[in-house]
Structures are given as structure tokens and as C-alpha cells.
Amino acid sequence: MKSTVSDSARHEYAFLLANGYLGAYTGHYFAHLSQPVGVWNYGRIADAIAGYLPRGHMLDWGCGYGQMTYLLKRRGLEVTSYDLGTPETIMPDVPLCRQIQVIRSTHPTELPFPDRAFDAVLSSGVLEHVDEHSQPGNEWRSLREIARVVRPGGFFFIFQLPQRYAWQEALLRQLGRGYTHPRRYTASEITAMLHATGFRVASIGRANMLPKNLTGVPPWVRGLYNLAGRKLLTADAVLSGLPLLNQLAGVLEVVAVRQE
């Protein structure tokens, strides 16, 4: 059977995975680009975003090494990359990081952008870390700032948001292995928070019933896992769509709309 994966998607996959390996070689651990299924998953997220917003100006809030900026630009969006840090912050010397210009600020919540500057904001694995790395309560101030810089009718995309009862994190906490998120959410909690800060939730789903990042797992297990490739995304979509069982999925995926 002929593969349905486009040449463009294959190029993106190869480029990001290669940057993950280069990052490790230069002493920077690109955890989210270390597993093939995780790299394919970023492409899936970019496709989902482009389905809602085929064109426009997006803020990649907490852009990290820039993988989502890269993918969204390739889908025709204008993207501003933003992260905490100083102008002297040095990115790893790999092709992915050389392609982006990151606007940085040392303030944990305030964004250096005017009101209604963007058609959308993306939080990919960021919102859950706001309180962790700054003062308690800052996630509320961050949400209000995001609402300020999004135009009415614009989108707020939240991906990789840890779900409260995720089975993987519960297991890791029990075993005392690997990192787990101190801050985790239920669907009703994030919905209420977004409503209180000026957003309407348009859709909310779940993903990562199957893990995308096997940090702390023996290399031979990761090697076997990698053999499944994109098939894991298909299986994950099915499992994460099952009512009740999906309450144990790893993350929530939220699309919200800025209200007038």
C-alpha cells in the first residue's frame, strides 16, 4: 500500500529528528525531539492548528528551541517566537535554532507586545510551568496577558497540557523515576480558567494515552518503541478518544476563542 505521508512531512520529520541528535551531540538535550513518535506528534499538532488558522500572525509563547515555530511557518503562518531570557541568551548551534529570531523578556508574565497584536497564541507545553518557575498565581496573570494580545475572535491553542489523572505520570511518581509535572489540570478546571480570563472553549480533547517521550526508559525499550513510528499516533488517537478511559490520557488539547 502506498504511504500517505507527504514528502513535506517526511522532510520535517527528518529535519527535526536530526536536530534532536545534533543537540545531544553538542551537549543540549532536546528531550521532545529525541523520540521519533514525538517528532511526528509535533507535525500532527501543527496540522491541527493550521486547520483552524490557515493564515495569520501567531505568537509561539515559550517557543523553546523553535520546533513549533518552524512547523507553523512551513504551513504559511507568520510566527513571532517568544521566550523568557535576556538578549544575550544563546541558542544551541544547530540548524533549527539558527532559523528563528526569539524575542525575550525576563518578566515572568508581562508580554512585550501591544493589545490585539496576534490572531492566535500557542502554548505547547508551557502554561503548566508558569507557576513552577515563577511566583504562585502567575498562570492567571499569564492568561490575562495572552487574552490582552489576542484580537477578539482570535485563537488560543493549548497543547501538551498535563491532565490531572494521567496514568503515565502517576506511575512515574509511584516509581520515583523521571520528571512529573507538579501542575496538572482537569478539563473542567482549564475551561473555567479560560472563561474567567476572556476565552470561550471551542474544543477540548485528549492525547498521549501512549507516551511520546520515553525519558528514563532503557535505550533498548525506546528502540523497540520507535519501530512503530507513526502507527503509534493512530493508536493513540483511538485510545485517547475512548470515553472514561481517556481520563487517564497524558495531556489535554484545548482550542479557545477570544471573546469580544
Rosetta blueprint (number, residue, H / E / L):
1 M L
2 K L
3 S L
4 T L
5 V L
6 S L
7 D H
8 S H
9 A H
10 R H
11 H H
12 E H
13 Y H
14 A H
15 F H
16 L H
17 L H
18 A H
19 N H
20 G H
21 Y H
22 L H
23 G H
24 A H
25 Y H
26 T L
27 G L
28 H L
29 Y L
30 F L
31 A H
32 H H
33 L H
34 S L
35 Q L
36 P H
37 V H
38 G H
39 V H
40 W H
41 N H
42 Y H
43 G H
44 R H
45 I H
46 A H
47 D H
48 A H
49 I H
50 A H
51 G H
52 Y H
53 L L
54 P L
55 R L
56 G L
57 H E
58 M E
59 L E
60 D E
61 W E
62 G L
63 C L
64 G L
65 Y L
66 G L
67 Q H
68 M H
69 T H
70 Y H
71 L H
72 L H
73 K H
74 R H
75 R L
76 G L
77 L L
78 E E
79 V E
80 T E
81 S E
82 Y E
83 D E
84 L E
85 G L
86 T L
87 P L
88 E L
89 T L
90 I L
91 M L
92 P L
93 D L
94 V L
95 P H
96 L H
97 C H
98 R H
99 Q L
100 I L
101 Q L
102 V E
103 I E
104 R E
105 S E
106 T L
107 H L
108 P L
109 T L
110 E L
111 L L
112 P L
113 F L
114 P L
115 D L
116 R L
117 A L
118 F E
119 D E
120 A E
121 V E
122 L E
123 S E
124 S E
125 G L
126 V L
127 L H
128 E H
129 H H
130 V H
131 D H
132 E H
133 H H
134 S L
135 Q L
136 P L
137 G L
138 N H
139 E H
140 W H
141 R H
142 S H
143 L H
144 R H
145 E H
146 I H
147 A H
148 R H
149 V H
150 V E
151 R E
152 P E
153 G E
154 G E
155 F E
156 F E
157 F E
158 I E
159 F E
160 Q E
161 L E
162 P E
163 Q E
164 R L
165 Y L
166 A L
167 W H
168 Q H
169 E H
170 A H
171 L H
172 L H
173 R H
174 Q H
175 L H
176 G L
177 R L
178 G L
179 Y L
180 T L
181 H L
182 P L
183 R L
184 R L
185 Y E
186 T L
187 A H
188 S H
189 E H
190 I H
191 T H
192 A H
193 M H
194 L H
195 H H
196 A H
197 T L
198 G L
199 F E
200 R E
201 V E
202 A E
203 S E
204 I E
205 G E
206 R E
207 A E
208 N L
209 M L
210 L L
211 P L
212 K L
213 N L
214 L L
215 T L
216 G L
217 V L
218 P L
219 P H
220 W H
221 V H
222 R H
223 G H
224 L H
225 Y H
226 N H
227 L L
228 A L
229 G L
230 R L
231 K H
232 L H
233 L H
234 T H
235 A H
236 D H
237 A H
238 V H
239 L H
240 S H
241 G L
242 L L
243 P L
244 L L
245 L H
246 N H
247 Q H
248 L H
249 A L
250 G L
251 V E
252 L E
253 E E
254 V E
255 V E
256 A E
257 V E
258 R E
259 Q L
260 E L
